[in-house]
Amino acid sequence: MGVGNQSSNGEPSVTEYQLGGGKVFLAELATGGLPKTYRKVGNTPEFTVTVNTESYEHNSTQDGAPAQDLSVIIDSGGAIGFTLENFSAENLALFLLGEASSYTNPGIAGVTDAVIVADGDIEVTGYYQIRTTLGAPIFGITTVNAIAVSTTDAAPVLLTLDQDYTVDANSGIIHLLDTGVIDAVIGTGKGLTCTLGADAAATLVDLVTMLSDIEKDVAIIFEGINAADGNKRTLYHFHKISLAANGDANLISAEAGALPMTGQVEANDAFTERVDVYTPITQV
């Protein structure tokens, strides 16, 4: 069986041109090196492969001016680069070198007398995050939560919503207004606490950390689709890739955001080769 996709007369074929798109699948590695469950990472408008080599070069001066008479590759490596457009929790964790998990909004259970501002730290027109007594942020405030903000006096003074303060129900951020009541609290050097009633409608959210998992070794399958060859597929199996962010994630922009990634090709003891390419896999 021959290798390649040449025409019947042995000439190179235009179907060998590359006009590409494709899909990216990613999996964590088990202890022995085999990939666990793959997941599809979403749209990837760019996917590149780079081969790097280092050579030893020798020059001879036997005939006068130095002239190279030997070049030997002494080291080689590879890298990939791709751009993620789906800002899923898992993809954010890849970019931030962190971990993705779930977070239970404490607004589900409610809180009592959680400190919003410590004594002496209040500022007029300041912004403050509603938190539990352990510092966990609360958001998604509902009418059932029935927010109540009071001073830390021995006889607490209840502030009036939309008169002394406003609250962003989405973020759970309180904004203190410039009122006589707030001035009085500042004058006494006291702080503020918050009480929220329980509301089972409060939701679980994704939680992504940053720089908590800096060694991102994964297996990647790239399924290339070549429009120049009737959308035939080629599979690139990268058996071990050490991933890292490769640039900025622009969170405020007039254009769609993206997560640029890079990865070094590494050896995986579970496989003979570092990368295997199967082409074309479309059996027609």
N, C-alpha and C positions, 0 to 999 in steps of 0.2 A: 504494500500500500504506500502510495506516495505521500510526501509531506507538502503542504501548501495548498493554494487555491488557484493555481494557474489554469489558463484556458487549455483546451484540448491540443492546441498546437505548441504548447510549451511556453508561450509568451505570458508575461505578467498580466494580471487581470485588473480592471478598474474596480472590481469588487473587493480588492485588497486595500483600497483607500479607506481611510478612517474618518467617518463623520459621526461622532459619538454622542451618546447619552448613556444613561445607565442607572442602576440601583445599587445601594450600599447596604450591606448587612453586617452587623457587628455582634460579637459574643465575648463574654469574659472567658478566661481560661481556667480549666480545672487544675488540680494539683499536678497531674501528670502531663499537662500541656494540651489535652484535647479541648476543643471549644465546648462551652455549655450552650444554652439556648441562644440562637441568633435573634436579633430584632432588626427591623427595617428602620433606618435612621431618618427617612424622609427625603425631601428634595435636596439633591447635591448638584448645583450648577457647574461645579468644577471638581475634577479628580485627576491628579497627575502622579506619574511615577518617575523617579529620578534614580539613576545608577551613578554611583561615585567610585572612582578608582584613584589609587595612589601608585605612582610608578617610581622605580629606581632608574635613573638615567646616567649613562657613562659617556664621557667624551674622550676620544683619542687625540693625542697631539703628535702622533708619529709622522704626520705629513705636513706639519706646520700649524696652521690655525686649528683650534679645537673643533672637532667634528664628532657628532654623536654616532657611536657605533653599537650602542646597546640600550634597549628600553625594556624593562621587565615590570609587569604589574605585581606589586608586593602586598597590596591590600585592596579590598573592594567592599562596597556596601550599597545599600539602597534606602530609599525614603519614598514616602507618599505624601501627598497634600490634597486636602479636599475642603470644601466649604459646606457647612450645614445651614439650611434656612429654617428648619423647624426648631423652634425654641421650646422643646419639650424639657421636662425636668431631667430626663436621662441625658439629653444632649447638652444641657447647661452644665450638668455635673462633669461631663467630659471636658468641656472648655475650661471650667473653673478648677479642674483637678480636685473635685469634691465628690460628695455622695448625695444620692437622691433617696428621700424617704418620705413618710407622711407626717403631718403635724395636726394635732387635734386642737382646733380653735377653743381656747378656754372659755369663750363666750357660751359654749354649750352648757357647761356646768354653772356658769356665773361666778362672780367674785365678790368678796366683801372687804371693804376698807383697804383695797390695794393702793399702795402709795403711787401717785402720779408724779408729784413733785415733792422732794424732800424739804424739810424746814429750811427757810432762808434762801431757797433757790428759785423762787418764782420771779418771773419777769413779765411786765405788761406786754401784751400782744405776743407772748411766747407760744410755741407749739410743743405739745407733749404727747407721747404715745401712751395709750392705755395699756397697762401691764398687770399681770398677776403679782402676788406677793413675792414670787420667785423670779420675776422679771420677764416672764414669757409674754410676748405681745398679743393683744386681743384686737380683733378686727371683725368686719362683717356685723356691725352692731345693728340689732333689730329693735323694733318698737317694744317687743316682748321683753327684751333685756332691761328696759326701763332704767336708763343710765341716771345715776345720782352722784354728783360731785360735791364734796364737802371739805371744809378746812380741817386741819389736824388739831384744832383747839380742844381743850377738855370738854367744852360744850360746842360741838361742831356747828359751823354755819353752813347751811345748804345754799349752794350757788344756783342761780336760775339759768336754765338752758336757753340759748339764743338771746340772753340779756347779758350775762356775765361771761359766757363762753359758748362756742359752737363746737360741734363734733362732726368730723367726716365719718359717716357711717361705714364707708368701705374700708378705709385704712385704720380707723380707730384712733385718729389723731385729734386731740383737743386743741382748740385755739382760744386762748384767754383774750378777752376784750378789755378795752381801756375804760374801766368803770370804777366808781367809788368803792365798791365791794372788793375788787381786786387790789386797789390801792391800800385798803384797810388790812387785807391779808399780808401784803408786803410789809406794811408798817409793823405788824406784830411778829414778823419773822417766821410765820407758820408756813406749812405746806398744804398739799391737797391730796385727798384720797378719792377713790372711785368705787362705787358699788354697782354691780350689774346683776339683774335677775337671770336665772337659768333659762335657756331657750334651746330645745333639742333640734331646732332647725339650723343652728350654726353648723358649719360644714368642716370636713377634713380637707386639708390643702396639701399640696406638694411642698416639701422642704428641701432646698438644695444648699449644701455647705460649700465653702471655698477653701482650697489648699488643705483638705483633710485626707486626701487620697492621691498623693502626688505620683505614684507609680501606676500608670494606666497601661497595663499590658493586655492586649485584646487580640482576637482573631477577626479578620475582615474578609468578606467576600464581596468583590465588585463584579456585578453582572453587566458587562458592557453590551450596548446595543448599537450596531453599526447600520446607520441609514443608507450608507453607500452599498451595502450588500443585503438589501431586502430585510433589514432589521434583524439579521442573524446575531446570535448571542455568543459572547466569549466570557468564560468564567476565570477570574483572577482570585486565587486562594492565597491570601497572605496569612501564614500560619501563626506569626507572632509580630505584633506591631506595638512599639512603645509610643503612646500618644502624648501630645502636648498641644497647647494652644499656639497659634501662629499669627498673632496680630491682635487687633482690637475688635471688640464687639460693640458696635455703635448702637446704644440703646435709645438715643434721640437722633432721628435723621428723617429727611424727606424721602428716603428710599428704604426699601425693605432691609431689615437687619440681617446679619449673617454671623456665623461662628466659624472662623478660619482655623483649620486643624492641620497639624503635621505629624508624621510618625516615622520612626526609624524601623527598618526591617531587621528583625533579629532571628537567630536560630531557635528552633523549637525542637526539643529532643523527641517529641512524639511524631515528628515527620522527618523524612530524609532531606528534603529541600526546604529552603526558606520560603519560596514562592512557587506555586504551580499554576500554569495558565493552560486552560482547555479551550481550543478554538477550532472550528465553530461548534457549538453544542446543539445548534438548531438542526434537527435531523430531517431535512427536506431535500 
